[in-house]
Amino acid sequence: MSKAIRWRQRFQNYASAFRVLARTVALSPRSEAERGGLIQFFETTFELGWKLLKDYLEAQGVVAISPREAIKHAYQMTLIANGQGWLEALEDRNLIAHTYDEATCLKLERLIADKYFPLLQALHDTFNSKAE
């Protein structure tokens, strides 16, 4: 499969996951179940996001094996504007994947809505224009 086709297919999956996340971010207040869904949708969207970056970078001839490498290269190539925010989202995604604590979930709910969702929105906008 062509690397250019691969990132476009990944973007389609990312866009679908992003739409679900966007609908959940818009809910207020969220029930405990909705909060759990928000966190899960964030994890899925974030995972697809860094893999989208990786696939696009590979199509440009740049190899990035890990999420951290993909984020750093994407920032250097101005695919993302807030590299530090993406690295923080990566750390929080890793934390929540291995821990369940109510206080952590409440904190992450706020971070997703206020800080990480705008990063994912910007990625969606960037690749939406590239895909056209």
Secondary structure, DSSP 8 states (H G I E B T S, - for coil): --HHHHHHHHHHHHHHHHHHHHHHHT-SS--HHHHHHHHHHHHHHHHHHHHHHHHHHHHTT----SHHHHHHHHHHTTS-S-HHHHHHHHHHHHHHHH---HHHHHHHHHHIIIIIHHHHHHHHHHHHHHH-
